[in-house]
Amino acid sequence: MMIAQNHNINGGALPYDNTYILKDIEIGDNVWLGNRVIILGGVKIGEGAVIQAGSVVVSDIPTLAIAGGHPAVVFSHRDSEHYFRLKNEEKFN
């Protein structure tokens, strides 16, 4: 699920008015998103990153990072030499 807009809690009515705050989401090439991942607006996920199932991504995830949790945090990285060799050989599924 990608949520790129939120209600404006600082607008002219309570609890929020009829305006929205929009923030782009950027997802790089060959990103692997597990099942039921939530990505919030304003987030950039770098190329080749892997996001564990059920994670909530609230901040940027770097290229080739492996992240997960609530909120998602980076806990490992893919092997860059292996990744870019396969990419250069155009070995895609």
N, C-alpha and C positions, 0 to 999 in steps of 0.2 A: 504494500500500500504506500502510495506517495501522497503526502499532504503538503501542497505548495501554497495554501492560503489559510489564514486564520481570521477569526472575527476581530474587529478592532475594539479592544477593551478600553481604549483611551478616546473613544468617539463621543458623540453627543447624547448617548442614552445608556442606561444601565440594564442588564449587566454588560451589554455591548450594543453598538448601533448597527445600521445596515451596510456599513462599509467593511472592506476586507483588506488585509495586509498580504500582499503576494510576494513570494520569494522563489526564485528559480531553484531547480534541482539539476545538478550535472552528474551524469554517470559515464565514466570512461569506457573504452573498448574492453571487451572480454571480462567484464565484471560478473562475478557469480554471486547471485543473491539467493540465500536459502529461503525455504518456505516461511511465509508469514512475517517477512521483514517489513518494518515500518521506517520510511525515510521522510524526515521533516524538511520543510522549505529552507533554502539557504545553504544546503549541504552539497559538497562536491565529493564524489567517490572516484578515486584515481584508477587509471587503467590497471586491469588484472587483479584488482582487489577481490577478496572473498569475504562475504558477510554471513555469519552463522544464522541458521534458522531461528526465528523468533526474536531477532535483535531489533532495537530501536536506535536508528542512526540520527543523532542530533547535532553532530559536528563532522567536519571534514575527515575523510579517510584517505591516507596517502596511497600512491601507486604501489601495487603489489602487496599491500598490507592484508593481513588476516585479522578480522575484528569480530567481536560479538558482545552481547550483553545488553543490559538496560541501565544506562545508555551504553551503546556499543563503544568498546575501547580496543585499541590495537594490542594484540598479544603475540603476534608473530608476523613473519613476512615470507612470501614465496621466494624461491630461488630465482634471482633475476637472470642469471646466465641461462638456465634451463628455459625459463619463460620466453626470453627474447630469441633464443635459438629456434624454439618451436614456432614462434610468430614469424620469424624470417623464412622458415621453411614452409610457411602457410599450412601448418597442420592444425586445422580448425574442425571442430565437431558441429 
